[in-house]
Amino acid sequence: MLLALLLSTVALDGSEPTVELWQAADVLVDPGGRRSFEEVSAAPAADGFQRWTRRGPPNLGFTRDALWMRVTLRNDSDRPLERWLEVDNANIDEVQLHDPRGPVPFRVQGQQQPMSSRELTRRSPTFRVVLAPGEERTLWLRGGGENEVVLGARLQTSEAIQEFDSRAGVLLGVLSGMMLAMALAAAFIFAFVRQIQYVYYFAYTLGMVVWLSLVDGTVELFLPASVGPLPRGVFYVAYLPLFFYSLFQWELLELAHQRRRWPKLIVVVGLLLPVVGLASAVLGGHRVQNQVTVPYALGMMVLGAVVGLARMRDGVPAARYFVIANAALVVGVGLTFLTALGELPLRYFPYIHFGYAFDALCFGAALAADARERNQHISALHAAGQRFVPFEFLALLGKKELPEVRQGDRIQREMTVLFADVRDFTTLTEKSSPEETMALVNEYLGALEPAIRRHQGFIDKYIGDAVMALFEAPSAAVNAALDGLEALQAVNTRRAERGAPPIRIGVGIHAGPLVLGTVGSGERLSCTVLGDTVNLASRVEGLTKQYGEPVLVTAAVARTLEPTLVTRAVDRVVVKGKTESVEVLAVTRARA
């Protein structure tokens, strides 16, 4: 590549795929954009052109002024050169190319012209330039309109343009496709979980895909006969997804449950963006709308990050991802806006696309964190439910989860019922504090409950200091009772060391038919067991104090026990509620 600069002349030898013309151009600012080409090109106005010395392309930002650029091209090769003059600004309203000595003296492209009128169907205005061998020609560019006035002019070969458009198309396609995929995933998830934050995320992300496709000119590629959507309508399209952004923030960060008022007020500020945008457009036009709504939106995102930080300190898991997402938005939108204003010497680049794509990923991660938190909460509730409702009971009823239980569910079967109760509980606790009383009960239950579980039983209910447990086999219930007594001895040893009286319990066991089921009303249910077997087990437990035996069983239990368990007849009694006598037996383990 050979680029020789002499009095704003760009010398070309045919080997240059790309030449940045703005680096060798003279520029002139036309206040109010009122001057014609004849006025600008004639002396002394032409003498007002000055070399552009800033690092970035000529850029006036959002202004009513027009920007003129003058550059001279010379073909130093021995063959005709065909090049394409590109203005790297897909958003510019109008670009005029004045080529007095060329075959077409005046050409115009930009957002206010249909894509089909362009010489190349592409996002940025692009003009064909042909130089004969040795020809030198001066070109004049004029940029103006309601959107940012930037003339990042460059000269390229057809191959360079195709390569650039191919890379840009893939990049924008990947970013937009990723956002679209995230939006569709949220829609599918909502169809199953019915949580409103997925709707807000879907509307926000899909709306941003549509808005970005308007900003970068993708829509025009598919509708080449239409006049470009910029500058009038694109910001109105952006309001809707930003509105859903505020609703998404409200829901994801659980601001409805937030006692502080200022986070809620910040969301209200975001919801007012459409009002602010429409008011600025009516009062000052699209240029003022640009100047007002972009900083307003940036402020929304900064404040959103502040709210996210506050909720992160409150322990909301999704808040950290929300903060990261907002930071990406601020960077992407901020770089784009500062570049459009001419404050940053950067070439036009899809910063905003990267910002919103990363934002969509982070918001998706925030939803995943929120879903994980909800699942953990559900798991915690499930685990808590197991502590209050015996899931073995549900299994016997043929139910997998609590929501499946209905009033009146029942089943009849043979089971063994164990009742255990603390002896002299009133005497033990009459001088104890509430804390000491609860500690005593938990010590006793901490000895008995593991033994019950170890022998495949489960506790149906606690009745004050009494325990009712169910077993499939009578021997399992007896072994659980004896193991529980041994564990209680260790508890009593520790109690003796601190001068506390021992805990003594009595256990009654009976086996027979019973009914398992649910009782209660539509508002409150309880799982329970009913039948003569339950009542008799309770009565037998009451006899342990009378006979001074820690464990008593009925004959129905004794006859099924293995040889390692030794029974001794205690008495034959008529218990309350029965007309026939019942044999009760004491049980111990055989000595080795």
Secondary structure, DSSP 8 states (H G I E B T S, - for coil): ---EESSSEEEE-S--SEEEGGGG-EEEEEGGG---HHHHHSTTGGGG-EE--SSS--EEES-SSEEEEEEEEEE-SSS-EEEEEEES-TT-SEEEEE-TTSSSSEEEESTTSBGGGSSS-SSS-EEEEEE-TT-EEEEEEEEESSS-EE--EEEE-HHHHHHHHHHHHHHHHHHHHHHHHHHHHHHHHHHHH--HHHHHHHHHHHHHHHHHHHHTTHHHHH-TTSB-STTTTHHHHHHHHHHHHHHHHHHHTTGGG---SHHHHHHHHHHTHHHHHHHHHHHHHHHHHHHHHHHHHHHHHHHHHHHHHHHHHTT-TTHHHHHHHHHHHHHHHHHHHHHHHT-S------HHHHHHHHHHHHHHHHHHHHHHHHHHHHHHHHHHHHHHS-HHHHHHTT-SSGGG--TT-EEEEEEEEEEEEETTHHHHHTT--HHHHHHHHHHHHHHHHHHHHHTT-EEEEEETTEEEEEESSHHHHHHHHHHHHHHHHHHHHHHHHTT-----EEEEEEEEEEEEEEEE-SS-EEEEEESHHHHHHHHHHHHHHHHT-SEEEEHHHHTT--TTEEEEEEEEE--TT-SS-EEEEEEEE---
